[in-house]
Amino acid sequence: GAGTYTITIQPSGARTIEFTATGAGIRLTGADRVTIDGLNAGGNSLTIRNPNASATATISFSNDSSNNIVRNATIEGAATSTSGGVVFLGSGTTTGNDNNTITQNVIRNLSVGTGTPANLINSSGSSSTVTNTNNSITNNILKNFTSIGINISSTGNESWTITGNEIFEEAAQTTLLRGISFASLGTNIISQNSIHDLNTSSSVTGILLGDARNTTVSRNRIFSIPSTSGSTGTLTGIQFDGSPGNPASVTIVNNMISIIPSFSNNQTIYGIRDFGYSGNTVTINHNTVLIGGTATGSATWALVRGTLTPTTFTARNNILFNNRTGGSVNHFAIGDQSANSGTWTSDYNIFVGTGTTPANFLDYGTSSSGTAVSFTAWKAGPPSRDANSQASNPTGNYTVGNMFLSPTDLHLNVIGTNPAVSSCLPLTAVTADFDNDPRPTGTNPADIGADEVVQSISGVLAGGTYYNVSTASGDSLGGNVTINFNLTLGGVLNTGSNTLTFGCNATVSNVSTSNYVVGNVAKQFCTTDSFTYPIGSSDPNEYSPVTVNVTALGQNPSTLTASVTDATLPGIVPSRSVSRYWTLTEAGDITADLTFQYLDSGGEDVPLTANESDFRVFRKSGSLITNLCPSSPCVNTAANTASVSGVTDFSDWGIGEQVATSGPADVSGRVMTNSGRGIPRARVVVTDENGETRVTQTNPFGYYKFRGLTSGQNYIFTVSHKLYRFSQPSIVRFIAQDETDINFIADGFNEGVNTQETYFDRAPFDFDGDGRTDISVWRSSEGQWYIRRSSDGRWESQNFGVSDDLIAPADYDGDGRTDMAIFRPSEGKWYILLSANSELLIQQFGKNGDQVVPTDYDGDGRADIAVFRPDENRFYILRSFDGQVYSEAFDTKGPLIPISGDMDGDGKADLGVYNPRTGAWQVIVNYGIERRAGRIEAGGVPVLVDIDGDARAEIGVYLGKSKLWRFRTSQGISETESRAGNIPVLGDYDGDGKVDLGTYEAGEWQIKQSASAIWKSLRFGLESDLPIPSANPR
């Protein structure tokens, strides 16, 4: 109709619609703006099936059905009539069936039972004036048919787009097959389709063009046409039949056609065949055609113009390679069977073939069986032609192996001398190649055929994304470059400050000690895979690659960037280490095995003073240096490689000896005030001679201990605390045996802090007591807590609770460690597992519908059991210091979200609420003495935390849709952009005493550590898990 309404049909779950209609199962008759969307995601899928062999279609469009979409569905049919199709567009009445889109579907024969349709998609009108116009068939899988994959008939069609489809057979047929049969008015595009395995005992045509007006056939790939044993059917890649008396016009450009039958048959083969008429125009530029196999008879052609009234014909910059043998017949590269009639233009082609007289593999005459002539006779014409073309039998540089990557992959091989590379003049109308790589312009030579190997201009490879690239010695990057298929190195390539990125399926070839990359090389990983980074340093012949074998991929895609520096890794001893280090930078979530290759010993990379057989791999992250091979060497001295496995953290990497060691030692001490009182929760760091660090935290009496330090070396012990300052925060001590007296004394309090340590000075959600928030999730379906301890990186799990419980983690016993706790609404009971003594505390408090809000409301250093009751807008708090119940209500209207935090800095939590509809908030301070209120952004997740380090909590919201944090501080509204994630997870992840921003979504954590102001991504948890730091943040 004329309105703007729409109808969308989608499945819920996996659904099948099946009917046995004799017409069409789903008929759109004069229907507009209907979308059939199978979704094909999240467990939703839609199959539409009509098993009736007498049917017209499974889905049909007729009577001016326009602006409709069919996508993401599986559409099956068995209609055997060639006048129908699984999807059928019939006649219009006034305007035609216009602007319809068929995309991302699987269109096929019956998957249940038997039945194969004649046509998969068919558009056939009845009027040349009421046409089906501006319709699109894109990115579909079309398989198993007995006649035509896509048929656009000569009547009733105009301005079609057919792109990105895959058309093939899964079983051999016995009927004539065509991938696409096309005739249409207007302006048409047939591009980027893959047509293969059209296996039949009869004839095959990949793309058949009839009365096709202004039609561009580009970037299509036709290959793997196996035929069957004994077949005599004709095999054709692309054929132009044209139309007598009509201005049919086609441009065939940047196509790859490989026809190599599997059997030795008596078959006529045409790669491209022009069989049009006078008044028709065919332009054939930059195509690559390969004919192969063994014949028992019948001539073959890579390209031929037939014997009908000839067309206006142009063929430039094509590779026409006929590699077929046998049969005592001619295997022509090209044929002109309308010799000296019509219009003919051709130049800068490569012709390869073999005649019965080997050199006569060009066809010039008027016989449909071919008239073999030499290249000299061919060029003489008339008209004269191909003055700058090349011709050869399949030998020397003109072999399949030398010119192409493979018989089915006709991209150019650039290792060695390829006669197609830089051998023709660029065509103004052809600006890109088969892969959409740019073609040269002006006087810069281009490559013959469908593939353009991108090369530098004046030694500079322009920034961009390319498919196939070749570089020469001394080339540099003019910007960031991404390779999606292959890079062939011809010397040292320098990236400068740019990055050379290899896509997930990209490769690099011709790498050697003199062919490598200096600078940043990135590799995208979409699955577990291995890649050798072709990197080295700037001096000649300093190729020093790293091989990355990805064994687990937590994020798809993930990227790892590598470079090499000609110097010893800072922090390890140069005289005992390789004078080369590697930098690896991760974006995503990768687990990998690494193998580093250094240069030969004898002083170049390995000092004469070093013991190469004792080499280990060291990783440096900031100032921390870790020996990844502490127990034994991880070096292959014969291959000059060092390897480590199971790496998840990436930074700088070096190779050197293990420092001489003695037995283990335990070291302890105490952190005290100047009056001798122990300071709890002080952070103590020990650093060894290799820069490797360990971290611990003092207990409630100020004592700390490190176990198992390697004796016989110097260590640096460093202390820090949020409240206290130390004039001597570091002590250097040589450890020869157990030590018990490495003590620190605080001079006083840090400037501007609350001098009384409170519950809020501890890191929240710190299950291991090291002063840092632990990454952790609650899996309600299992009643399981999963925690990644920040102290040592180990995972632990605890079954505690059931699926309907509400988690309530907090420090209920005041020992500095978060206790696991749950509230069971059905019972109104709290279950708390105390970390101090592993005791299970059970407390009746609350009812079904309450929200849990535990924190320290009374200032005794222990979390109080507390709930917020939405139907009363009231907090109920069971105070831990006296066991009394305190409650406070809010008179604010609307849906309220409870918040709590120490807003006035008195060491006791204040309680508040936030209205997500209006952004209004209210906080009751100091047990009702004061009420504060205001307004901030609506629609967010509220928090009440100390974001600016002044020991007073600020109101803030996280806006998930816009990925923004907004806080109301004493300086006004502050705004911070976030990474992806829909659940806020605030905490002190780096242990510096300040709140770190964080978000979580489907197992993906994004943390901005306040110490470094750097966002870090990591993966922990499943899609349905709840991040524990999202529970009542403070």
DAMOZI-V877781 format. One record per residue. OMEGA is omega in degrees with one decimal (* if undefined). Layout:
omega: [OMEGA	OMEGA]
This chain:
omega: [-175.9	-178.2	179.8	-179.6	177.5	173.1	177.5	178.6	-178.9	177.6	167.5	-172.3	178.9	-174.3	175.6	173.0	-178.3	178.1	-179.1	-177.6	175.5	174.0	175.1	179.4	174.9	-177.5	172.4	-176.2	-176.2	-177.0	179.4	172.5	174.5	177.0	170.7	-173.2	178.6	178.1	178.8	179.6	175.9	-178.8	179.4	177.6	-176.1	172.7	177.8	-169.7	171.1	-175.5	-176.6	-179.3	-179.9	-176.5	171.1	-174.6	167.8	172.9	179.5	175.1	178.9	173.4	174.1	173.0	-170.5	175.6	177.9	-178.6	169.9	-174.3	170.8	-178.1	168.5	-174.6	-174.6	177.2	-178.0	-176.4	-174.7	179.7	179.2	177.9	179.0	179.2	174.6	168.5	-171.9	172.6	-176.9	-173.5	171.0	178.3	-178.3	-177.0	-172.0	177.8	-166.2	169.5	176.5	-177.4	175.3	-169.2	172.2	176.1	163.5	-178.4	-165.7	172.9	-179.4	174.3	177.0	-174.4	-179.1	179.1	-179.8	-177.0	173.5	-177.5	176.2	173.8	-176.8	172.7	-176.1	177.6	-178.6	-175.8	177.6	179.6	175.0	-169.2	171.2	-164.9	173.6	174.8	-176.4	172.4	-170.3	167.4	176.2	168.1	-176.1	-173.5	170.3	-178.5	-178.0	-179.5	-172.0	175.6	176.6	-179.1	173.6	-167.5	-173.0	-179.0	169.9	179.1	-176.9	171.3	179.3	171.7	179.3	-173.4	168.8	-178.9	173.1	-174.1	-175.9	174.8	174.9	176.9	-178.3	176.4	177.7	-174.9	175.3	-175.7	172.8	177.3	177.0	172.4	-165.3	170.7	-174.4	173.0	174.3	178.4	-168.9	179.0	171.7	-167.3	170.6	174.5	177.4	-176.9	-173.8	176.0	171.4	-170.8	-179.3	173.7	179.6	-176.5	-178.7	168.2	179.8	177.9	178.4	-177.5	177.0	179.1	-177.3	-177.4	175.0	-173.9	176.1	178.1	-170.3	170.7	175.3	178.9	179.4	-173.3	176.3	174.4	-165.4	-173.9	177.7	-177.1	177.9	-178.1	174.0	-178.9	178.6	178.5	-176.5	176.6	177.8	178.0	175.9	177.7	179.4	179.9	-178.8	176.2	179.5	-175.9	176.6	-176.4	179.6	172.3	-178.3	-168.9	173.5	175.9	174.3	-176.8	177.7	179.8	-178.9	-177.9	-176.7	-173.3	174.7	-174.3	174.0	-174.1	170.4	-178.1	172.7	171.4	172.7	-178.2	173.5	-179.6	-175.5	-172.1	171.9	-175.8	172.6	-178.9	176.0	178.1	-174.3	-175.3	171.4	173.0	174.1	-177.8	175.6	173.8	-177.8	-179.0	-176.9	-177.9	169.0	180.0	178.3	177.2	-179.5	-177.8	168.2	176.1	178.5	165.9	-170.5	-169.8	176.2	175.5	-163.4	-179.3	163.7	-163.9	174.7	177.0	-178.2	171.0	179.2	165.9	-178.4	-167.9	176.3	-176.3	-178.2	-178.2	171.8	175.7	-178.4	179.9	178.3	174.4	-169.5	168.5	-176.8	178.1	171.4	-176.4	170.6	-169.7	175.7	172.3	-171.9	178.3	-176.8	173.3	176.3	178.5	177.7	174.2	169.4	179.7	175.4	179.6	179.7	175.8	173.1	158.6	-163.6	-175.7	-177.0	-177.2	173.5	-171.8	178.2	-179.2	-178.7	-178.5	179.3	177.0	174.7	176.0	-172.7	177.2	177.1	178.2	178.4	179.4	177.8	-176.9	-178.1	178.2	4.7	-10.4	177.0	-170.7	168.0	179.9	-176.8	179.6	178.6	179.0	-178.7	163.3	-179.4	-178.2	177.6	177.5	-176.5	174.5	-179.9	-178.5	-179.0	-173.0	-172.6	176.0	176.0	178.1	178.9	175.7	-171.0	168.7	-173.9	172.1	-175.6	172.9	-173.1	-178.1	178.4	-174.8	-179.7	-173.3	176.5	-172.2	178.4	175.4	178.3	177.2	-177.8	-175.5	-177.2	-174.4	-178.9	-176.4	-178.7	-177.3	-175.5	169.2	-177.4	171.3	175.5	177.9	177.0	-177.8	178.5	-175.7	178.2	177.5	175.8	178.5	-174.3	-175.3	172.9	175.0	-176.2	-180.0	179.2	171.6	-175.5	175.1	-177.4	174.3	-175.1	176.4	-179.8	177.2	-173.8	179.9	-173.3	-173.2	173.6	179.2	178.5	-179.2	179.6	178.5	175.6	179.0	176.2	-179.3	176.9	-177.2	174.7	178.0	-179.5	-180.0	-174.8	169.4	174.5	-177.4	177.3	-177.9	179.5	178.2	-178.9	-179.1	-174.1	178.9	-177.6	179.7	173.1	-175.4	173.5	178.0	-174.1	-176.5	-175.4	179.2	174.5	-176.3	178.4	178.1	178.6	178.9	177.1	178.5	-178.3	-175.0	172.1	-179.7	-173.9	176.5	179.7	175.9	174.9	178.2	176.7	177.4	174.6	-171.0	177.0	-180.0	175.0	-179.0	-174.3	-170.7	175.8	179.0	-166.8	177.4	-178.3	173.7	177.2	175.7	-176.6	-172.3	166.7	176.6	-178.5	176.3	-177.1	-178.7	177.0	-177.3	-178.9	179.2	-177.5	-3.2	168.7	-175.8	175.2	-179.4	-176.3	170.6	-178.7	179.7	-177.3	179.6	177.2	176.7	179.5	178.1	174.0	-169.4	-176.4	-175.8	-178.0	-173.2	175.0	-179.2	-178.7	174.1	-173.9	176.0	177.8	-178.6	-175.0	167.7	-175.8	-176.6	-173.6	164.7	-171.4	167.0	-174.9	173.0	-179.3	178.8	177.8	-177.2	-173.6	176.5	-179.3	175.2	-177.5	174.9	-175.3	178.6	178.9	179.3	-175.9	174.6	-173.0	-176.2	179.3	-175.6	173.8	176.1	179.8	175.2	177.9	176.2	-172.1	177.2	-177.5	176.9	-177.2	174.1	-178.3	179.0	-172.0	-172.0	-178.5	179.2	177.5	-174.2	170.1	-173.4	178.6	-178.6	-175.6	178.4	172.6	-170.4	172.0	-176.1	172.6	-176.9	177.0	179.1	-171.7	177.0	178.2	-174.2	177.1	-178.1	178.9	-178.7	168.5	176.4	179.8	-173.3	174.5	-178.0	-178.9	178.6	174.6	-176.8	-178.9	179.8	-177.8	174.9	-171.0	167.7	179.8	174.5	176.7	178.6	179.5	179.2	179.2	172.6	169.5	-179.0	-179.1	-178.8	174.2	-178.6	-179.5	-174.2	178.5	-177.1	179.1	-174.8	169.6	-174.6	172.5	-177.9	-180.0	179.6	-177.4	-180.0	173.7	-177.4	175.3	178.4	171.1	179.8	169.7	172.8	178.3	-178.7	178.4	177.8	179.4	175.5	173.1	177.0	-176.2	-178.9	173.4	178.3	-177.8	-174.0	-167.2	174.0	-178.4	177.0	175.2	-176.4	-177.5	176.7	175.4	-176.4	171.7	-176.1	177.2	-179.7	179.4	178.4	-177.3	-170.5	176.0	-170.1	177.4	178.9	179.7	177.7	-177.0	-178.0	171.5	-176.0	171.3	-179.3	171.6	-171.2	177.7	179.1	-176.3	174.8	-173.9	173.7	-179.3	176.4	177.3	176.1	-179.3	-174.6	-177.0	173.3	179.4	178.3	179.6	176.6	179.6	170.8	-173.6	179.2	174.4	179.0	-171.7	-178.0	179.8	-172.0	-170.1	172.4	176.3	-173.4	171.5	-173.8	179.4	-177.2	-177.5	177.1	-179.4	175.6	170.8	179.5	-179.1	174.0	-176.8	-179.7	176.5	-167.2	-176.5	-179.0	171.6	-179.9	-177.2	-177.1	178.2	179.7	-174.7	-177.9	173.1	-178.9	179.0	177.9	178.8	179.2	172.0	179.9	176.3	171.8	-178.1	-174.8	-176.8	-179.4	-173.2	-175.9	173.3	174.3	-174.2	178.0	-174.7	-177.3	-176.4	-175.8	-179.9	179.2	175.6	178.0	178.4	-176.6	173.8	179.5	179.7	179.7	-179.4	-177.9	177.3	173.9	-175.3	-178.6	-176.7	169.6	-175.9	-179.4	-175.0	172.6	-179.5	178.3	178.9	177.9	176.3	171.8	-175.8	177.4	170.4	-176.7	-173.6	-176.6	176.3	-173.4	-171.8	170.9	169.2	-173.8	173.7	-172.7	-176.1	-174.6	179.7	177.4	-179.4	179.4	176.6	178.3	179.8	-178.0	177.5	178.9	178.4	-178.6	176.3	176.2	-174.5	174.8	-178.3	174.7	177.4	178.9	-176.0	-173.3	-176.9	174.5	-178.5	179.0	178.5	-178.6	171.9	-174.4	-177.5	179.7	-179.8	178.2	-176.1	-179.6	-174.5	-174.6	179.3	177.3	176.8	-180.0	174.2	-172.9	171.7	175.6	171.5	179.4	-176.9	173.4	177.3	-177.3	178.4	-178.5	176.1	-174.2	176.1	172.3	-178.1	172.6	-172.9	172.9	175.6	-172.7	177.2	-174.2	-174.5	172.9	-179.8	179.0	176.2	-176.0	176.6	176.3	178.9	175.1	170.5	-178.4	-171.7	-176.3	-178.6	178.4	-178.5	167.2	172.6	178.7	174.1	-179.2	178.2	179.3	-177.6	179.9	173.3	-176.4	179.5	175.6	-179.3	169.1	178.7	179.4	-176.8	179.1	177.5	-179.9	-179.4	176.9	175.5	-172.3	-178.0	173.1	-179.6	178.1	-179.4	-179.0	174.4	175.5	177.9	174.5	-177.8	171.6	173.0	176.7	-178.3	180.0	172.5	-175.0	172.8	-177.6	-176.2	-178.5	-176.5	-177.0	-179.6	174.8	177.1	179.2	172.4	-177.1	177.5	178.9	179.6	-174.1	-175.7	-177.8	173.6	176.9	-176.3	178.2	174.1	-176.9	175.4	-176.9	176.2	*]
